[in-house]
C-alpha cells in the first residue's frame, strides 16, 4: 500500500508553493496528504511559559500555519484525505522520520528562515541527500510548477537498469498523460586519442553509441510496463548537470537518481543532483536507489 505524501509547511511563500504542488500530486496519485510543521518551540519557550495560562507564541504560530495550509489544500482538492501534525524537533529530522514509509516528501526551495540569496534551503538539501523515499523540491517558474509543458525530464545515469528513478519517472508521465524525455549525456575524455581501434575516424561516435545502449537498456523494462507513455530518447554531448539544468526549462518535473557519497560531514549528493536542486527551472525529484 502506498504511503502518504508528506509536505513540510512553514508559512513561507516557497512553502505554500510546495503545498500547492503536493496537493496536486496527492490528488493525481490518489494518496493521502500529510502536512507537517516542525519546530523546537517547547525547548526554547521555557518552563515558566509552559506552566502559564498563555500558550507559547510559537505553538500558536504552528497551529495557525498548519490550519491555514490544510484549508488551502482542501479548497484546492475537496476530496483529498488531509492530515496535519506539529512535531517538536528540527525540520530535517522530522521530514526524514516521516519519510520512512512515505510515497514521497515535498519541500519548498527556501524556508521561512532562509538567508536571502541562498538558492536552496539547508533543509531541502539535507533531506534530499538522506531520505529513503523520493524527495521533490518545488522550484522553478510557474509554468513548470503547474505542469503546463506536459513533459517529464529524466536523467539516465550509469546504473539505469532497474533504477527507482526510471520507475518513478514512468509513473509520473503515465499519471499526467505526458511525454517522458529520457536523456543520457556523453563526453570524449580529454586524454583520449583517435588511434584507438574503436575511435578511428569519429572519436565521438563510439561514446555516443555507448550512451545510446545505456539509454535503451535503462528504459527497456519500464517501457514494456507502461506502453501508453510516449518516450523520447536523447543522447547529448556535454556534462549531465549542465544539460539537464538547461532542458529543465521545458519540463514539469526533473527526475534524477540519488548518487550519494559518504564524506566526513555525512551523506552528500552527486554533482548532477546538487546542481539540479540549485539551478533547475522546474520541480526536481531526487529518487534514492536502494543498496
N, C-alpha and C positions, 0 to 999 in steps of 0.2 A: 504494500500500500504506500502511495506517495505521501510524504510528509507535508507539513505546511510550508508556505513561502514566508520566510521571515524577513521583515524590513525594519531597519533601525530608524527611529524617528527622534528628532531633537528640536523641532520648531524652526529650523533654518530654511531658507529658500531652497537650498540644494536638497534638504531632507524632504520637503514637500514634493519636489520633482521626482525624487526616488520613490516616494509613497505612491504617486500617481502611476508611475511606470509599474510598480509592484502590483498595484490593484488590477491594472490591465492584464498583467502577466498571470496572476492568480485566476482571474476570470477566464482567460484564454485556455488554461490547462485544467480548470475545474478543481483547483486545490484551495484549501483554507488559507487565509491571510492572517499572519500573526504580527502585530505591531509591538515593538519592544523599545522601551526607553530605559537607558542605563545611566545610573548616577550613584555616586557615593555620598549623597547628601547627609545620610544618617551618621556618617563618620565625622562630618565637619560641623554640623549644627550644634553639637554638644548635648550633654545630659540635661542641662537646665532647660533648654528649649524643648527637648523631647518630653520632659515631665510637665511642661506648662500647658495651658489650655490652647494656646496658639499653635497652629500647625506650622512646621518649618517652611520657610518660603520656597525652598527647592522642591519640597514634596507637593506643594500646591502647584508650582510650575509644571512638574512632571505630570500630574493628573490632568492639568489643562491641555498640555501638549498631546497626550495620548487620546484624550477625549475629542479634541479638535481633529486629530488625524483619523480617528475611527469614523467620525461623522463625515469627513471629506471622502474617505474611501467608500462609505455606504452610499453617499449621493452619486458617486461615480458608477458603482455597480450594486444595485439594490439587493441582488440575490447572493452576494458574496458572504461567505462564512468568515466573520471577522472576530478576532480575539485580541486583547491588549494585556500588557503586563509591564509594570515598573519594577526593575530589578536593581538591587543595591550592589553594584560592582562597576568596574570600569567598562566602557563600551566594547573594547576589544575582547575582553574575557567573556562578557555576556554573549556577544554575537557568535564567538567560536563555540561556546557551550550550546547555544540554541541551534546552531547549525549542524550539530552532530547527526541528527536524523532528518534534516530539513530537505525539502525539494530544492531549495536554493536560499541564499542570503542576498538581500539587496541593500546597498548603501548609497548615499549621495557622494558626490565628488568632493564636497567640503562639509565640515561640521559647523555647529553653532559657534565654536571657539576657534575656528581655523584662522591662521595668520594670513592677512591679506597678501596675495601674491603666490601662495602655495598652489600648485597645480592639482594636488590630490592630498586630502587629509590623511594623517598618520593612521587613523583607524581603518580606513578603506584599504590602505596599502598592507597593513599588518594582517587584516582578516583575509585578504586575497592570497597572501603568502602562506597562510597556515590552516585555512578551513578545510574540512573533509568533504564539503559539498560545493557545488558551483557557487561562485560569488559574482554578482553583477554590480558593477559600479556605474551608476547612471550619470552620464556626462554627455557633452556634445550639444549640437543645436536642436532646435525644436523639431525640425523635420525628422531627424534621426530618432529622437525620443518618442515621437508619436507614430513611428512606423510607416511613414509615407513613401519610403523608397521601395518597399516590397522585396527587400533583399537582405539575406543573412550572409555575412562575410566570415569565412573560416580559414584560419591559418593552419596549413598542414605541416607538422613537424617531422622529425626523423622517425619517431615511433608512432606513426599514424595508424597502423593496423591494430584494430581492437581498441582504439582510443576513445575514452569517455567524451572527449571534446567533439569528436566526429559524431558520436551518437547524439550528444546534446544539440549540435547544430542542425542535424537532420530533423529532430523532434521539433525544434523551433520553426524551421522552414515549413514543415508539414502543418503545424498548428496554425501558422499565419497564412498559409496558402501562397507563400512567396518563393522566390528563387534562391538557391544556395550557390554562392560563388566561392569555390574552393581554390585557394592559392598556395602554390609551392614555389618558393624562391630558389635561385641557384646563383652561384658565382664561380668564376675561374680564379683559382688561387694565384696570387701574385708571383709565386716562385715557380709556377708550372711552365714547362717548355713544350713546344709543339712537336718535338721529335719523338714523343711517346707514341707507340703504335695506335692507341685509341684516339689520339688527339690530332693526328696528321690531317692537315687540310683545313679543319674547322675546330679549333680548340674548344669553343663554347658548345658545340653540338653534343659532345659526349655528356657534358654536365646537364644540359637541358633534357636529354633523353633519360638520364638517371632521375631527374626531378619528375619527369612525366610518369616514370614507372612507379616511383614512391607515391605519387598522387593517385594513380589508378589503384594501386594496392590498398591504400588507406581508405578509399571510398567504396571499394567493391562490395563489401559486406552490407553496409547500410544502404547502398543504392538498391540492392535487392530487397531489403526490408521496407523501403519507402519508395515504391515505384512511381508514386504521384508527384514526388518532389522533382522539380526541374533543377538539374545540376549543371553549372558551367565551370569548366576546369581551366585554370590558368597556370602556366609556368612562366615566371617572371625573373629576369636577371636583376639582381640587386640584393640589398640587405633586407631581411624579413621585417625588422622593426620599422624601417622607413617605408617599405612597400605597403604594409598593412595600415599604417597610420594614414598614408595618402589615400588609399582606397576606402577608408572608413567614412569619408565624406559622403559617399553614395550608398551607405548601408544603414540598416536599422539596428543591427547588433553585430559586434565583432566577437567571435568565439576563438579563444586561444587555450591550448592545453597548458596546464601548470608545469613549468620546468623549475622545480625548487632545488636550491642547493644549500647545504649546511655551511654556515660561516660562524666565526666567533661570536657574532651578535644574534644568532638564531637563523631561522629559515629565511631565505631571500628568493625572489622571483628571478627568472632569467631576463635577459635584456629585452626580448620581444614583448613579453607581458608587461614589464616595467614601463617601457616606452608607450605602449598602448594605453595603460592606465593614466598616464600623464598627458598624452597628446592626441588620442583618438577623438574623432569628431562625431562619435555615436556611443551609446552604451557598450560596455565591454564585459564579457563573461569570461572569467578565468575558471577553467574546469580542471580539477585535480585528476590525476591518473593514479589509481591505487597501485601500491607496490606489488 
